Amino acid sequence: MKIIQVHNRYLQPGGEDVVVAAERSMLQAHGHEVILFERSNLEIDGWSPLQKIFRVIWNRQACVELEALIESFKPDVLHVHNVFHAISMSVYQAARRKGVPVVQTLHNYRLFCLNGIFFRDGQVCEACLRYRFFPWAGVRYRCYRRSLSGSFLVAAMLAIHRVCRTWISPVNRFIVLTDFCRDKFIQCGIPPEKIAVKPNFLSQDPGAGADVRNRQMLFLGRLTEEKGVRTLLKAWALFRERAAASAESGVSPELLIAGDGPLTAELSGDYGPGVKMLGHIDRSSSVCFLKNVRALVFPSEWYETFGLSVVEAMACGTPVLVADANAAASLVRDRKTGILFRSGDCGDLSEKIGWMMSHPEECAALGRAARQDYENRYTAEANYEKLIDIYRQVARERQAC
């Protein structure tokens, strides 16, 4: 098959950049021809104010360029990953004019939420879902980069395309990453029959880690409000208090915090014994830690759409302690490959940390089962079969029209 990937890069590379590259390499390894149609939001800086208003809503130049690429390459499928904001939704018209079926991966909630994460002021927010057409709440709360004008522009863009059904009609299949996301996007209004669940995957298997693990927990991710790191630190302090009260002996437990972000300065203070701030670490270092810690903690308090670090932990044979109200919970079988805790509940998280620290053999069994789930569901080979099946389905549907 011949595939065009459409991807708009943000100002800083995001997780979807890795996913797009991994899928392209995977498809090419199986003999498919893949071309990337890509633009960056950096080019918006060179636009005039008037150009920003019109091109964010409808970038005619991007549409023309993609039509020319479709004409010359003649793809079987157009796979859209992101169009915000330099490319715009004009690409769907290019596909429709040329009769090419469209697959759209939903990496975030941008079609229904101005900041793309359904999270505001420290808690989940679905206020914009109350508005059928224009998401006024997002403008009121300046949800797009805390800018009133920017929020209004993004809200107007979403409203116009919602009324015109610019994206809902031309897309043959929406790929979502978890069952949690499927349910959420159906709630948002996407027809269930247009949704396929296909997770992300690891392009390289890191291999299982040590059989005997350190008395360490690892947080791996951006230090932002929605990632739940404050809840984790409170839970850790409670766990330490309980451990001291019970005169627990042995090697002192340790919480490793790996990552950086807006909360770096706030979290650089003294959080008592057993908390170690690692800062940003590269992938090889994170894999090394994952192969030796007792568990990965994933306390994210926004919905998420996947959780690649959870899959990396599973590949390393490491169980995961996951908040139950985000998409990553769909990746874990409670008490079989990991443990779920009540999202935002530092008391419940503290108790689960304590259990994992005091049950090394049970944690090892969870890790072995997690590794098996990884091999069955999150390898490149397993993912290829799911993706190519989606492509073939939409190609057949287009031919039948």
C-alpha positions as CSV (number, residue, x, y, z in Angstrom):
1,M,0.0,0.0,0.0
2,K,0.9,3.7,-0.4
3,I,0.3,6.0,2.5
4,I,0.6,9.7,3.1
5,Q,1.0,10.7,6.7
6,V,-0.2,14.2,7.6
7,H,1.4,15.7,10.7
8,N,1.6,19.3,12.1
9,R,4.5,19.7,14.5
10,Y,4.0,21.9,17.6
11,L,6.5,24.4,18.7
12,Q,8.2,21.7,20.6
13,P,8.2,18.0,19.5
14,G,5.5,16.1,21.3
15,G,4.9,12.4,21.9
16,E,3.0,12.0,18.7
17,D,6.2,12.9,16.7
18,V,7.7,9.7,18.0
19,V,4.6,7.7,17.2
20,V,4.4,9.1,13.6
21,A,8.0,8.2,13.0
22,A,7.6,4.7,14.5
23,E,4.6,3.9,12.4
24,R,6.3,5.1,9.3
25,S,9.3,2.9,9.9
26,M,7.1,0.0,10.8
27,L,5.1,0.3,7.5
28,Q,8.2,0.8,5.4
29,A,9.8,-2.3,7.0
30,H,6.8,-4.3,5.7
31,G,7.3,-3.0,2.1
32,H,4.8,-0.1,2.1
33,E,5.6,3.3,0.6
34,V,5.1,6.1,3.0
35,I,5.5,9.9,2.5
36,L,5.2,12.5,5.3
37,F,3.4,15.7,4.6
38,E,4.5,17.9,7.5
39,R,4.5,21.5,8.6
40,S,5.5,23.3,11.8
41,N,3.7,25.8,13.9
42,L,6.9,27.8,13.9
43,E,5.9,29.2,10.5
44,I,2.9,30.9,12.0
45,D,5.3,33.4,13.5
46,G,5.9,34.7,10.0
47,W,2.2,35.3,9.2
48,S,0.5,38.6,9.5
49,P,-2.4,38.9,12.1
50,L,-4.9,38.6,9.3
51,Q,-3.2,35.5,7.8
52,K,-3.2,33.9,11.3
53,I,-7.0,34.4,11.5
54,F,-7.7,32.9,8.1
55,R,-5.0,30.3,7.7
56,V,-5.6,28.7,11.1
57,I,-9.2,28.1,10.1
58,W,-8.4,27.2,6.5
59,N,-4.9,27.1,5.0
60,R,-5.6,27.0,1.3
61,Q,-1.9,26.7,0.4
62,A,-1.6,23.5,2.5
63,C,-4.6,22.1,0.7
64,V,-3.2,22.9,-2.7
65,E,0.2,21.4,-1.8
66,L,-1.4,18.2,-0.4
67,E,-3.6,17.8,-3.5
68,A,-0.5,18.0,-5.7
69,L,1.2,15.4,-3.6
70,I,-1.8,13.1,-3.8
71,E,-1.9,13.6,-7.5
72,S,1.7,12.6,-8.0
73,F,2.0,9.9,-5.3
74,K,-1.5,8.3,-5.7
75,P,-1.9,7.0,-2.1
76,D,-4.3,4.3,-1.0
77,V,-4.8,6.0,2.4
78,L,-4.3,9.4,3.9
79,H,-3.4,9.0,7.6
80,V,-3.9,12.3,9.5
81,H,-2.1,12.6,12.8
82,N,-2.4,16.3,13.6
83,V,-3.5,19.4,11.6
84,F,-3.4,22.1,14.3
85,H,-2.6,24.8,13.5
86,A,-0.4,25.5,10.5
87,I,-1.9,22.8,8.2
88,S,-5.5,23.3,9.2
89,M,-8.5,21.2,8.4
90,S,-8.3,22.1,4.7
91,V,-6.5,18.7,4.2
92,Y,-9.7,16.9,4.4
93,Q,-11.0,18.7,1.4
94,A,-7.9,17.7,-0.5
95,A,-8.6,14.1,0.3
96,R,-12.2,14.3,-0.6
97,R,-11.5,16.0,-4.0
98,K,-9.0,13.2,-4.9
99,G,-11.1,10.4,-3.6
100,V,-8.6,9.1,-1.0
101,P,-9.9,7.4,2.2
102,V,-8.9,9.2,5.4
103,V,-7.8,7.7,8.7
104,Q,-7.4,10.1,11.6
105,T,-5.5,9.2,14.8
106,L,-6.8,11.2,17.8
107,H,-3.7,11.9,20.0
108,N,-5.5,14.4,22.2
109,Y,-8.9,16.0,22.8
110,R,-8.3,19.2,20.7
111,L,-11.4,18.7,18.6
112,F,-13.5,19.3,21.7
113,C,-11.3,21.2,24.1
114,L,-9.2,24.3,23.5
115,N,-6.2,23.1,25.5
116,G,-6.7,19.5,24.3
117,I,-6.6,17.8,27.7
118,F,-10.0,18.4,29.4
119,F,-8.1,19.8,32.5
120,R,-8.3,23.3,34.0
121,D,-7.3,24.8,37.4
122,G,-6.2,21.5,38.9
123,Q,-9.1,19.3,37.9
124,V,-10.8,17.6,35.0
125,C,-13.0,20.1,33.1
126,E,-15.6,19.2,30.4
127,A,-17.3,22.6,30.4
128,C,-17.0,23.0,26.6
129,L,-19.0,19.9,26.0
130,R,-22.1,21.7,27.3
131,Y,-22.0,23.9,24.2
132,R,-23.3,22.3,21.0
133,F,-21.4,24.6,18.6
134,F,-19.3,27.4,20.1
135,P,-17.1,26.4,23.1
136,W,-17.6,29.6,25.1
137,A,-16.2,28.2,28.3
138,G,-12.8,27.8,26.7
139,V,-12.8,31.5,25.7
140,R,-14.0,32.6,29.1
141,Y,-11.2,30.7,30.9
142,R,-8.6,31.5,28.3
143,C,-7.8,27.9,27.9
144,Y,-5.6,28.2,24.9
145,R,-2.2,29.4,26.2
146,R,-4.0,31.7,28.7
147,S,-4.8,34.1,25.8
148,L,-8.2,35.6,25.3
149,S,-7.6,36.3,21.6
150,G,-5.9,33.0,21.0
151,S,-8.7,31.1,22.8
152,F,-11.4,33.0,20.7
153,L,-9.6,32.1,17.5
154,V,-9.3,28.4,18.3
155,A,-12.9,28.3,19.5
156,A,-14.1,30.0,16.3
157,M,-12.1,27.5,14.2
158,L,-13.6,24.5,16.1
159,A,-17.1,26.0,15.9
160,I,-16.9,26.7,12.1
161,H,-15.7,23.2,11.3
162,R,-18.2,21.6,13.7
163,V,-21.1,23.3,11.9
164,C,-19.7,22.5,8.5
165,R,-18.8,18.9,9.5
166,T,-15.4,19.5,7.9
167,W,-13.7,16.7,9.7
168,I,-16.5,14.3,10.8
169,S,-17.8,13.5,7.3
170,P,-14.6,13.0,5.3
171,V,-12.9,10.8,7.9
172,N,-13.5,7.1,7.3
173,R,-12.0,5.9,10.5
174,F,-10.9,7.5,13.7
175,I,-8.1,5.6,15.5
176,V,-8.2,6.0,19.3
177,L,-5.5,4.5,21.6
178,T,-7.5,2.9,24.4
179,D,-11.0,1.7,25.3
180,F,-11.2,4.7,27.7
181,C,-10.7,7.1,24.8
182,R,-13.3,5.3,22.7
183,D,-15.9,5.8,25.3
184,K,-14.9,9.5,25.8
185,F,-15.0,10.3,22.1
186,I,-18.4,8.6,21.7
187,Q,-19.5,10.9,24.5
188,C,-18.1,13.8,22.5
189,G,-20.2,12.9,19.5
190,I,-18.1,10.8,17.2
191,P,-20.1,7.9,15.7
192,P,-19.1,4.6,17.3
193,E,-18.9,2.8,13.9
194,K,-16.2,5.2,12.8
195,I,-13.9,4.4,15.8
196,A,-11.2,1.8,15.9
197,V,-9.0,1.1,18.9
198,K,-5.3,0.7,18.1
199,P,-2.7,1.4,20.8
200,N,0.7,2.8,20.4
201,F,3.7,0.5,20.5
202,L,7.4,0.3,21.2
203,S,9.6,0.2,18.1
204,Q,12.3,-1.5,20.1
205,D,11.9,-4.1,22.8
206,P,14.0,-3.1,25.9
207,G,13.8,-6.6,27.3
208,A,12.8,-7.8,30.8
209,G,14.6,-6.4,33.8
210,A,16.0,-7.9,37.0
211,D,14.2,-10.6,38.9
212,V,15.0,-9.0,42.2
213,R,14.1,-5.3,42.4
214,N,15.2,-2.3,44.4
215,R,12.9,-0.8,47.0
216,Q,12.3,2.1,44.6
217,M,9.3,3.7,42.9
218,L,9.7,5.7,39.7
219,F,7.7,8.6,38.4
220,L,8.6,9.3,34.7
221,G,7.1,12.2,32.9
222,R,6.6,16.0,32.6
223,L,6.4,17.9,35.8
224,T,3.1,19.6,35.1
225,E,0.0,20.1,37.2
226,E,-2.2,17.5,35.4
227,K,0.4,14.7,35.8
228,G,-0.4,14.2,39.5
229,V,3.1,14.6,40.9
230,R,1.8,16.7,43.8
231,T,-0.5,13.9,44.8
232,L,2.3,11.4,44.5
233,L,4.6,13.4,46.8
234,K,1.8,13.7,49.4
235,A,1.2,10.0,49.2
236,W,4.9,9.3,49.6
237,A,5.0,11.4,52.8
238,L,2.0,9.4,54.2
239,F,3.7,6.2,53.3
240,R,6.9,7.2,55.0
241,E,5.0,8.1,58.2
242,R,3.2,4.8,58.3
243,A,6.4,2.9,57.6
244,A,8.2,4.7,60.4
245,A,5.3,4.1,62.8
246,S,5.4,0.4,62.0
247,A,9.1,0.3,62.6
248,E,9.6,-1.3,59.2
249,S,13.1,-2.5,58.7
250,G,15.4,-3.2,55.7
251,V,16.7,-0.9,53.0
252,S,15.0,2.5,53.1
253,P,12.5,2.9,50.2
254,E,13.1,5.6,47.7
255,L,10.9,7.6,45.3
256,L,12.6,8.7,42.0
257,I,11.2,11.6,40.2
258,A,12.4,11.8,36.6
259,G,11.4,14.7,34.3
260,D,11.2,18.4,34.1
261,G,8.6,21.0,33.3
262,P,6.7,24.1,34.7
263,L,6.7,22.7,38.2
264,T,10.4,22.0,38.4
265,A,11.2,25.0,40.6
266,E,8.3,24.3,42.9
267,L,9.3,20.6,43.3
268,S,13.0,21.2,43.9
269,G,12.5,21.8,47.6
270,D,13.1,19.3,50.4
271,Y,10.4,16.6,50.5
272,G,12.0,14.6,53.3
273,P,13.9,11.4,53.1
274,G,13.6,9.0,50.2
275,V,12.7,11.5,47.5
276,K,15.3,11.9,44.7
277,M,14.8,14.4,41.9
278,L,16.6,13.1,38.8
279,G,15.7,15.9,36.3
280,H,15.3,15.1,32.6
281,I,16.8,11.7,31.7
282,D,17.2,10.1,28.2
283,R,15.5,6.9,27.1
284,S,18.4,4.6,27.8
285,S,18.6,5.9,31.4
286,S,14.8,5.6,31.9
287,V,14.9,2.0,30.7
288,C,17.7,1.2,33.1
289,F,15.7,2.6,36.0
290,L,12.6,0.7,34.8
291,K,14.4,-2.6,34.8
292,N,15.4,-2.2,38.5
293,V,12.6,-0.4,40.3
294,R,9.8,-2.1,42.2
295,A,7.1,-0.2,40.2
296,L,6.4,2.7,37.9
297,V,3.9,5.2,39.3
298,F,1.5,6.9,36.8
299,P,-0.7,9.3,38.9
300,S,-1.9,11.4,36.0
301,E,-5.1,13.3,36.9
302,W,-6.1,14.3,33.4
303,Y,-7.7,11.8,31.1
304,E,-4.6,11.1,29.0
305,T,-5.0,9.2,25.7
306,F,-2.4,6.5,26.2
307,G,0.7,6.2,28.4
308,L,3.8,5.1,26.5
309,S,5.9,5.0,29.7
310,V,3.3,2.4,31.1
311,V,4.0,0.2,28.1
312,E,7.8,0.6,28.5
313,A,7.5,-0.5,32.1
314,M,5.4,-3.5,31.0
315,A,8.1,-4.4,28.5
316,C,10.7,-4.3,31.2
317,G,8.6,-6.6,33.4
318,T,7.8,-3.8,35.8
319,P,4.3,-3.5,37.3
320,V,2.6,-0.1,37.2
321,L,0.6,1.8,39.9
322,V,-2.0,3.8,37.8
323,A,-4.7,6.3,38.7
324,D,-8.0,4.7,37.7
325,A,-9.6,7.7,36.0
326,N,-7.2,8.1,33.0
327,A,-6.7,6.2,29.8
328,A,-3.6,4.4,31.0
329,A,-5.8,2.4,33.4
330,S,-7.1,0.6,30.3
331,L,-3.6,-0.8,29.8
332,V,-3.4,-2.4,33.2
333,R,-5.3,-5.4,34.6
334,D,-5.8,-4.6,38.2
335,R,-4.0,-7.0,40.6
336,K,-2.8,-9.0,37.6
337,T,-0.3,-6.8,35.7
338,G,-0.4,-3.7,38.0
339,I,-2.5,-1.9,40.6
340,L,-5.1,0.8,40.2
341,F,-5.7,3.5,42.8
342,R,-8.4,6.2,43.1
343,S,-7.3,9.2,41.0
344,G,-6.2,12.2,43.2
345,D,-6.5,10.2,46.4
346,C,-3.1,10.4,48.2
347,G,-4.4,8.1,51.0
348,D,-5.3,5.3,48.7
349,L,-2.1,5.8,46.7
350,S,-0.1,5.7,49.9
351,E,-1.6,2.4,50.9
352,K,-1.0,0.8,47.5
353,I,2.7,2.0,47.6
354,G,3.0,0.4,51.0
355,W,1.6,-2.9,49.7
356,M,4.0,-3.0,46.8
357,M,6.9,-2.2,49.0
358,S,6.1,-5.0,51.4
359,H,5.2,-7.7,48.8
360,P,8.2,-8.1,46.5
361,E,7.3,-11.6,45.3
362,E,3.7,-10.6,44.4
363,C,5.1,-7.5,42.5
364,A,7.5,-9.8,40.6
365,A,4.5,-11.9,39.5
366,L,2.7,-8.8,38.4
367,G,5.7,-7.8,36.4
368,R,6.0,-11.1,34.6
369,A,2.3,-10.9,33.6
370,A,2.8,-7.3,32.4
371,R,5.7,-8.5,30.2
372,Q,3.4,-11.1,28.7
373,D,0.7,-8.5,28.0
374,Y,3.4,-6.4,26.3
375,E,4.4,-9.2,24.0
376,N,0.8,-10.0,23.1
377,R,-0.4,-6.4,22.5
378,Y,2.3,-3.7,22.2
379,T,5.0,-5.0,19.9
380,A,5.5,-3.6,16.5
381,E,4.3,-6.8,14.9
382,A,1.1,-6.9,16.8
383,N,0.5,-3.2,16.0
384,Y,1.2,-3.6,12.3
385,E,-1.6,-6.2,12.0
386,K,-4.1,-3.8,13.6
387,L,-3.0,-0.8,11.5
388,I,-2.9,-2.5,8.2
389,D,-6.3,-4.1,8.8
390,I,-7.7,-0.6,9.4
391,Y,-6.2,0.7,6.2
392,R,-7.6,-2.3,4.2
393,Q,-11.1,-1.8,5.7
394,V,-11.3,1.9,4.7
395,A,-9.8,1.2,1.2
396,R,-12.5,-1.5,0.6
397,E,-15.2,0.9,1.9
398,R,-14.0,3.6,-0.5
399,Q,-14.0,1.2,-3.5
400,A,-17.6,0.0,-2.6
401,C,-18.9,3.6,-2.7
